[in-house]
């Protein structure tokens, strides 16, 4: 396992020390979706009134879940898809409130938000004993397990947080269901479940492993990403790379909402791994980039190729059948999820690669909101969101360095990701496939552009200019500005007071 450590560069400029702690297992904390460097960057940018961070933060502060007056409603058993009461919404509302309050604390320094996040998470770890229901209980474990770990990671060192009890909840309630699903797929044939079932489970296992400093779980999840038996493994979720450089996303043959969910989950998986020195974004010659570009172009209204495929369905030893997807499903350009800023910024800002469709999708969905901003149904809570605030970054001046992870030189993550990404340990393989309905939001029509990851002359010139989003050319910079309408926000909303807080060793 590549190890992350060191003091975050640039934190001193805003009077904040952001020193991620490396545990005996080699995992850096904070180190799931957000590192100490990320949190320091958000706080500094918002304090300075920089676009588009200010608009992203405004989106956070106006969400009702980010209110420090939120009170948790923990349950002993959470049911999804079967059983009674169907109370899983209570869990995801509380987890999003914990995450949003934790994030708001790191940006504003207001202790009340951290206290609220801690109270919510402690209440659930003191009461929850199991997840039950139909096959949807596996979705509940995967989706809400990774969200719980990420919310807790923001306050794991805060006074009063019951760390060991929370770790026990993750490892006894959430992760075992996800691990079981990757091994036996609920007793179904391995292709019965579309990719995002696997991806939800993989993301939960990885987040649990990192949060709990459990290398076996981390290795299981990483190995499954590369070689898993189910449809969530990267070469099965993206089975074909076409001559135009776009990687066909299998679930595009199902519907747009689930394809967006799958891309968001795979991006979340890659981001968490990256923050621990594991480059899965670049694995197999940037295969995920090609798949994400495909879905971005398709969702923006562009034509994409699709290779007909037939899946086996049914239960092992029981009913069985087949289903064929022969073409990419129809799309609604107004449909979006808060997934694009994270992926676009990685490939274009950290890595300096061309990703025009990703850039345009991110621009049209900006500023990204979070749970509660994308409709009242469960699909609006599948992603934690707020990517405009949390993932917008300046371009890495080294053109493919570590992007501010604070990794030692020994980490040596490949700039282009030639396929070598991994944990550095032999991993025990797991065995090993979608989730809720899609939310609606603002998006727009796409345009033609090179999707293959090769930087054009315009891209190279734009990269040198810097900027807020992952712009890949002058046209994309203009599109970002027009789509977001963000040029300035009243200074009084932006100059947040710092309250003598130390980041990384949170109170």
N, C-alpha and C positions, 0 to 999 in steps of 0.2 A: 504494500500500500504506500503510495506516494504521500508524503507528509506535508501538511501546511502549518507554517509557523511564522513568527516574526511580527514586527510592529508595522501597522499599516501606514504606507507613505501618504503624506499630505494631511493626516489627521491633525497635526499640530497647528495647521493653518487656521483651524476653526476652534482651537482650544479644547480639542477632544482627543483623548487617547483611545485608540481602537486597536487593542492587542488581542487577537484571537488566541485562545489557549489551546495547546495541543495536548491531548490526553495520552495515556500510556499506549493506547491502541493506535495512536497516530492521527486521530481525527481532530480537525480544528473546530472550535466553537467560538462564536456562531459560525455555522458552516453548512446549512442546508440551502435554502434558496438565497439567503443573504449572508454575506460575510461582514466582519467588522469594517472592512474598507467600503463595502457597499453602503452600510448604514451611515458612516461618516460622510460619504459623498452626498447622500440624500439630504442630510441635515445642512451641510454647507451650501449646496445648490439652492435649497429652498430659502435658507436665510438670506442668500444673495439675491433672491428674486429671479433666478435664472429660469428661462423657458427651456423645455416644457415641464420642468420639475414642479414649478409653482402651480401650474394647472393640474398636474397629477396629484399634488398634495391637497389642493382644493377639492378634488373629487373624493379624496379620502375623508376629509373633515366634514363633508356634507352627507356622508353615509351614516344612517342611523346606528349601524353596528359599531361605529367608531366612537360612540358616546361613552364617556367614563361612568355614566350612570347605569350601564347595562347590568342586569342581574341574571345570573345563570339559573337554569331550570334542569338540573341533572336528573337522569333516569337510571334505574337499576338495570333494566333490559331495554335495548333499543331494537325496534322491529322495523324491517323494511321489506315490502313485497308479500308479506304473509304474517299471520299472527295479529294480536291486538294488544294495545292500540298502535296504529301506524304513527309512531312518534319520532321517526328519524329526522324530521325537520327541526325538532328541538335541538338535536345534536349539532346539525350543520349551522344553524343560526348562532348558537353559542360559540362554536369554533371560529366562525368568521368574526364574531365580536372580539374574541380573544386575540386573533391575528391582527385585526385592524387597530385595536387599542395598543397592542405591543408595537406595531409599526409607528403609530402616532407618537408613542413615547420616545422612540429613538430619534424621530425628527424634531419634535418640539421640546423634549426634555421634561415634559410635565409628568410628574410621578404618579398622578392619579390614574393615568392611562395604564401604566405598568401594574399598578395595584389592582385595577379592574381585570386585566388579563390574567394575573395570578389567581385572583378569586374565582374566575370562571373555570380555569384549568384545574385548580385544586378541588373545586366542587365536583367535577366529573370524575377525577381520579379517586375520590373518596367514595363514589357511589356506583359507578358503572361496573357491571360484572360480565355482561355478555351482549352479543349482537345476534339477533334471530330473525327468522322470516323465510322467504323463498330463496331462490338463487340470488336474489338481489342483496341478500346479507353479505355476499362476497363483494359487491359493489360498495356497500356501506363500509366494510372493513378497509377496502383499498382507498377509496376517496377520502373518507373522514380520518383514516389513520395517517395518511401523509399530511393532511391539513393540521391535525392535532400536533404532530411532531414539529411542524414548521411554526405554529403559534407558540408552542412551548420553547422552542429554540430562542425566540426573541427575549424571553424572560427567565431563562434557565438559571441565571445567577442572581436574579432579583430576590431581595429579602422576602422570606415567607413561602417561596415556591417549593412545593414538595416534589423534588426531583426524583428521588428513588421511587416514590409511589406512582408518579406519572410514567416512569420507565416500566414499572411493573404492569400498568394498564396497557401500554403499547405492546408489550411482549406476551401478555396473556389473553388480551381481548381482541386486539386488531390484527397484529402480524400473524398469529397462527392460522386465521382464516385465509389470509392472503397466501401464506406459504402452502397451505393445503390446496388451494385452488390451482396454484402453479404445478403441483404434483399430479392431481387427479381430476381437475376441471369438473368438479361436482359430479363425478361419475359419468361424464359425457365423453364422446369421442373428442380428440384433441382439437379438431377444427370446428367444433360445434359453436364455440363462442368467438365472436369477432374480436379484432385486436385490442380494443380498449378495455375489455375485461382483464386480459393479461396485464396491460399497461397500468391499470389501477392497482392491481395486486403487486406488480413489480415496484411501483413507486412507493407503496406503503412499506414493503420489506426494506428497500434501500433507506428510506427516511428513518425507519425504526433502527436499522443497523447503525447509521451515523449517530443518531441522537443518543442511543444506548451504548455507543462504543463497542459494538458487536461486529467483529470482522467477518464472522461466518455468514451473517445475514447480508452484509455488503457484498461479499463475494458471490453469494447465491444470486443476488439480484443482477450484478454485473454479468455474470456468466449467462444468465437467462437472456439478457439483452442481446448477447452475441450469438448464443447457440441454443436457446430454449426451443422446446418442442411445439409450443403453441404459437398462435398467430401474432403475439405481441413481440416476438423476437424481431430484430430490425430487418433482417432479410426476408421475413415473411410478411411483416406489415408493409414493407416496400419491396415487393417481389421483382419488379422490373425497373431498370433504368433505361429510358428511351434515348434515341439518338440525339434528341434536342437537349439532353442533360437533365430532364425532369424525371423524378423517381415516382412511379405510380404508387399511390396510396391505396392499399387494398380496400379499405372501407369507403372509398369514394364510390364504389359500386353499390353501397348500401344507402347512405344519405349524407347530406352535408353536415348536419349537426353532430353526428357521431364521428365523422372524419375530423372535424374541428376539435372535438374532445380528445381524440387519439393523438393528434399533433400536439395539443397542449400538454397532455400527460407525458409524451415522449420528451418534449422540451423540458418539462419539470424534472424528469428523471436525469436527463443529460446535464442540466444546470446544477443539481445537487451533487452529482458525481464530479463535475468540473471543479466545484468548490472544495473538493477533497483531493484534487490532483489527478483525477481519472478522466481522460478525454474520450468520451463517447460521442460527443458532437462530431468529432472528426473520424470516428471509427468507420472502417470500410470505405475509405476515400470519400468522406463527407456524405455518406448515404442519407443521413437524416436531413441535411441541407437540401438535397435533391427532392426528397419526399415533401418537405415543408414548402419548398418553392412550388411544387406541383399543386398542393392543396391551396396555397395562396392564389395562384393564377386562376385555378378553377373557381374558387369562391368569389373572385373579383369579376367573374363572367367570361373568362378566357376559355378557349377550347383546349382540351387535353386528350391524349390517347389513353385507351383503357384496354387491357388484355382480358378477354373473357376467362373467368375461372369458376370452377365448380368445387364447392365445399361439401364434405361429408357432415351430416348432422345426426343427432340422436344420442341415445345412451348406450354405453358398452353393455352388450348382452341383452339389449332391449330394442325398442323401436329405432330404426335408422332410415335415413333418406339422404337426398342431396339437394343442393340449392346452387343455382348458377347466376352469377352477376355478369352481365354481358356488356355493360357500358357504364360510364360515369353517370351518376344520378344528376337530376336537374338541381340547379342552385338558386338561391335567393340572395342577390347582392346586398340585401339589408340585414342578413344574418351575420352575427359576429360573436366571438368569445374573446375575453381579455388574455390572449395568448401570444400575440405577435411581437410585442416590444421585446420580450425576453429573447426570442429566437433571432430576430433581426439584428439586435444589438450584439449578440454573440458573434455572429458570422461576419458582420460588416465592421463593427467597431473593435472588437477584440482581435479578430482574425484578418481584417482587411480584405475580405472576399466580396465579390459582387453577389447581391441577392435582391434584385430589383423588385420582384413580386412580394417578397417578405417586407421590404421597406414600405411599399405602397399599402400593403395590408395593415401594417403598423400605423402608418400615417392616418389612414382612414378610420381606424378604431380609436385614435387618440383624442383626448386623454383617457386611458383605460381606467375603468372603475373596477369594482370587485363584487363580492356577494351582496345582493340586494339591489344592484344596478342593472341586472339583466333579466328581470322578470321574477315572478314569485315562485316558480316551480323549481324543483331540485336542480335542473340543468343550469340554472343561473348561479348555482353555488358549487359547481364542479371544480372551478379554478379559484385560487385565492385572489388573483388579479392585481390591479394597480401597477402594471408593468411600466407605464410611462414614468411614474415616480421612481420605481425601484430598479429598473433595468436600463434606463437611458444612461449612456456613458460616453465619455470622450473617446475618440479613437486612440488605440494603443500606438504611441509614437514609434514603437519598435516594430510595428507591422507584423504582429503575430507572436508577441510575447505572452506572458501569463495573464495579462489583462487585469492586474491588480489583485491577484489571489494571494500574493505574499509567499509564493512557493519558493523553495530553495532551487538553486540552479540544477540540482540533481533531479528535480521533478521532470524537466525536459519534455513537457507535453508537445507533441508534434504540431507545428503551425498549421499544416493543411490536413492533419489527421489522416495519414496514409493507411490507416487500418490497424495500427498497432495499439490503439488505446486500450488500457486495462489497468488492473489494480496492482500489478507487480507481484501477485501471489497466484499460486495454482488454486483455482476455485472449484469447489464441489458443485457439480451441475445440479440444477433443479429440473424438474420436468415442466413442461409447459404450455388466453385470448381474451357487450359494450355498454354503454351506460345510459344515462338518463337523457331526456329530451333536450333539445338545443334552445338556448335563449335567443332572444332577438335583440338587435341593436343597430347602430348606424354603421354602414359600410359603404362601398361604392364600387363603381365599375373599374375593371382592370385595364391595363394597356399592354402592348407587346413589348417584350424586353428579353435580353439574354438571360436564361435561367441557369447556366451551367456552372456558375461559381468562378468563372474566369473574369478577372477585373478588366474592364474596358478603359480606354483613355480617359473618358469622362469620369469613370469611377475613381481612377487613380488621382485625378486632379481634385475631385471632391474630397477624397480621403485626406488630402493634405490640408484642406481648409478647416477641418474639424466641424463641430456642430453638435446639436443636441441629440437628435435621433440618428440612427444608422443610415445616413444618406449615402446613396451609391451613385450620385450624379447630380448635376445642376437641376435637371428636371425633377428629380425626386425631392430635392431640398425645397423647390417651389411647391411641389405637391404637398409636402409635410406642412409648410406654412399655411397654405390655403385650407387644407383639411382641418387643421387644429384651430386656426384663428387665434393663435397664442402669440402675442408680441409683448405684452406687459400686463402686470396685475398690480393693483394698488399696493404700495409699499407697506401700508399698515397691516396687510394680511400676511406679509412675507417675513418681516423682520422679527422672527420668533426669538423670544428670550431664552438664553441658555441658563440653566439653573444649577451651575456647579456640579454637572454630572460627568462621570467618567464612563466612557463606553468600553465594552469588552469585559470590564469588571463592574457590571451593572449593580446598582444598589439592591 
